Amino acid sequence: MSNRFLMITPEDGADVLKCLAAPARLAILELLHVRGALNVNEIAEVLELPQSTTSTHLNQMEEAGLIRTEVQKARKGSQKICHAVHDEIVLTFSRPAEAKDQAIEVAMPVGLYSGFEVAAPCGMCGHDAIIGYLDNPDTFLSPDRMKAGLLWFTRGHVDYQFPNNARIKGAPIRELELLMELSSEVPGTSANWPSDITISVNDKSIATWTSPGDFGDQRGKFTPDWWKLRGSQYGMLKSFRVTENGTFIDGVRVSDTCVSDLELLEHRSIRVRIEVLDTAQHPGGINIFGRGFGNYDQDIVLRIKT
């Protein structure tokens, strides 16, 4: 399934920004996301706009790449069907090339863990099917785990070993950030099912985030159609960032642990553990979403700044 994010800057996104400045065009985009594909007459009727005005807006939106259209046969002649192209549009402000070059990023598939110890209920699935046997921890030994786009367990941990590319370059590390899509895990789903999820780097606990629940109210944007709707559908994209001034979750400072505490340049790899501790106040399990599942089509991302 393709990534439907559009990232623009003020320099290359002028047409899109101009198009989005009109309230009527924003209303059309919102309608297409809520209702799905519609023809011109349906859009005009719902928004109470003249058909000629609606057609003008749609032409401008198609030129800006915000929608796509296709012609289908109708009872009388043909009709133009309109589809939204992007799920999210993100405006970013470009930075100097030098600053970008100082960031080193590695994406790790969720199934490429280097070690684990998990308790049932647990399992994994790939884009096309469930991997191995549900609720059997031995399934986590399967070579097919490399295809996993979603894994879950109730207690325990999975470990990931990232290459320490900054050490290879001989560059000091000023900041480390982990990005991953997470949720709690409960049989079925429940939006009110807190779980304390702890992240460690090089055997040093950096932060514990309490997931509010296991989300299944609607299908994840990238979750394949075969995955049952009553199962976990998506999580929350979380940023765990360790700097010279402490550790932050989504930009909020949560502890005094600094990047120097992680002894990053003393190891050939950067070891990351994601776990639900037996001693957790809210031991509500964990879902880790990877590429092809959830609301963010990405693996676990490690980003370091030198």
Secondary structure, 3 states (H helix, E strand, C coil): CCCCEEEECCCCCHHHHHHHCCHHHHHHHHHHHHHCCEEHHHHHHHHCCCHHHHHHHHHHHHHCCCEEEEEEECCCCEEEEEEECCCEEEECCCCCHHHHHCEEEEEECCCCCCEEEEECCCEEECCCCEECCCCCHHHHHCHHHHHCCEEEECEEEEEEEEECHHHHHCCCCCEEEEEEEEECCCCCCECCCCEEEEEEECCEEEEEEEECCEECCCCCCCCCCCCCCCCCCECEEEEEEEECCEEEECCEEEECCCHHHHCHHHCCEEEEEEEECCCCCCCCCEEEECCCCCCCCCCEEEEEEC
